[in-house]
Amino acid sequence: MARSPHIFLSSLLLAASILEGTLAAKIIVTNNASTSPGGIRFDREIGAPFTIATVKSINDFIWKLFRQNSDAERKHVPVLNVVVKHLDDGALAETGGDNIYVNDWGIRSFGNARFDFTALMYHETTHIFQWSGRGTAPGGLTEGIADYVVMKSKYFVAEGYTKPGEGSRWDEGYGVTARFLEYCDGLRAGFTVDLNNKMREVYRDEYFRDLLGKPLEQVWKEYKAKYGRS
């Protein structure tokens, strides 16, 4: 008996959906500072279930923002570890490989624990899934893209954040670079997304000319002039 083409198509779509689900990162949360004030607060006010759900949601947000609609376009991360621990360097959080390390001291200083933690996860999770030209992109650029993603989320707090035009270098990182990327988006819709996706294998300054028709140095100079900052 011949199968209905509608049933066959539905089976293919279901199989594709299941396959895509298996390629999403598995999130593992470990609290290695469970007896410290920050570690205790993590367990009480944030917790592993919330962290897993939040990071998965952020992962989907990043894929949509970066217009990475197929597995071939995405960075494959089989397992993503979120580890709460004491960081001797004083960083609020940092990444290494497919791991996010959150400083227990930082959790202790949060205002709204879940809100602040989620905003932090937007930044750090971006580092896991963004392209960096296999390490050839300036560190300030990857930090700026991570902040750019936070700015696109509903967890961005503008008060006290870097203002447009501030900074001394385009790749200064964080808010300075994120604001510059925001400006570049105004010159070409989707610039930052296109730049990230071009950096899969290698980073080159020439990508600015490719996308904007101007060399990077000129774009930065015009950006600073727009906001009256030298």
Disulfide bonds with the S-S distance in Angstrom:
none
